[in-house]
Amino acid sequence: MTVVGAELASLARLEAAVARHGTALEQLRVGLANEIAAAEWRGQAAERFRATWREDHEPSLRRLEAALHEAAAEVARRRAALEAAGA
């Protein structure tokens, strides 16, 4: 028999932490994008760097942000389900 359960307060803390880190990652991505855009750097190396940022790194960070926000939502759904089951 499988036992399912959790400490609801612990899940609430986990949800908040995951969401907070997703938001922090978003702020980091935006800050980096602004710094990259503002940097007075010209030439082929600068263009390669910006292209790599735009095509690889920025989309990866966006996917991770979305994954963290979805994970926080999943924890919230599980917490709500456990709370409803115990009510």
C-alpha positions as CSV (number, residue, x, y, z in Angstrom):
1,M,0.0,0.0,0.0
2,T,1.3,3.4,-1.0
3,V,1.2,6.2,1.6
4,V,0.8,9.7,0.3
5,G,1.1,12.8,2.4
6,A,3.0,16.0,3.2
7,E,3.3,18.7,5.7
8,L,1.1,21.4,4.2
9,A,3.2,24.2,5.6
10,S,6.3,22.7,4.2
11,L,4.7,22.6,0.7
12,A,3.6,26.2,1.0
13,R,7.2,27.1,1.8
14,L,8.5,25.1,-1.1
15,E,5.9,26.7,-3.5
16,A,7.0,30.2,-2.4
17,A,10.7,29.3,-2.7
18,V,10.4,27.9,-6.2
19,A,8.3,30.8,-7.3
20,R,10.7,33.3,-5.7
21,H,13.7,31.7,-7.5
22,G,11.8,31.7,-10.8
23,T,11.2,35.5,-10.3
24,A,14.9,36.0,-9.3
25,L,16.0,34.2,-12.5
26,E,13.7,36.4,-14.5
27,Q,15.2,39.5,-12.9
28,L,18.7,38.1,-13.6
29,R,17.9,37.4,-17.3
30,V,16.4,40.9,-17.8
31,G,19.4,42.5,-16.0
32,L,21.9,40.7,-18.1
33,A,20.0,41.4,-21.3
34,N,20.0,45.1,-20.4
35,E,23.8,45.0,-19.7
36,I,24.5,43.2,-22.9
37,A,22.4,45.7,-24.9
38,A,24.1,48.7,-23.2
39,A,27.7,47.4,-23.5
40,E,29.7,49.5,-25.9
41,W,31.3,46.6,-27.7
42,R,31.6,46.4,-31.4
43,G,33.1,43.9,-33.9
44,Q,32.7,40.3,-34.8
45,A,33.3,38.9,-31.4
46,A,30.7,41.2,-29.9
47,E,28.2,40.1,-32.6
48,R,28.9,36.5,-31.9
49,F,28.5,37.0,-28.2
50,R,25.2,38.8,-28.6
51,A,24.0,36.2,-31.1
52,T,24.9,33.4,-28.7
53,W,23.1,35.2,-25.9
54,R,20.0,35.9,-28.0
55,E,19.8,32.4,-29.6
56,D,21.0,30.1,-26.8
57,H,21.4,31.5,-23.4
58,E,18.4,33.9,-23.1
59,P,15.9,31.2,-24.4
60,S,17.4,28.7,-22.0
61,L,16.9,31.0,-19.1
62,R,13.3,31.7,-20.2
63,R,12.6,28.0,-20.3
64,L,14.0,27.5,-16.9
65,E,11.9,30.5,-15.6
66,A,8.8,28.9,-17.0
67,A,9.7,25.5,-15.6
68,L,10.2,27.0,-12.1
69,H,6.9,28.8,-12.2
70,E,5.2,25.6,-13.5
71,A,6.8,23.6,-10.7
72,A,5.6,26.2,-8.1
73,A,2.1,25.8,-9.6
74,E,2.3,22.0,-9.4
75,V,3.3,22.2,-5.7
76,A,0.3,24.5,-5.1
77,R,-2.0,22.1,-6.9
78,R,-0.7,19.1,-4.9
79,R,-0.9,21.0,-1.6
80,A,-4.5,22.0,-2.4
81,A,-5.4,18.4,-3.3
82,L,-3.9,17.1,0.0
83,E,-5.7,19.9,1.9
84,A,-9.0,19.0,0.3
85,A,-8.5,15.3,0.9
86,G,-7.9,16.0,4.6
87,A,-10.8,18.3,5.0
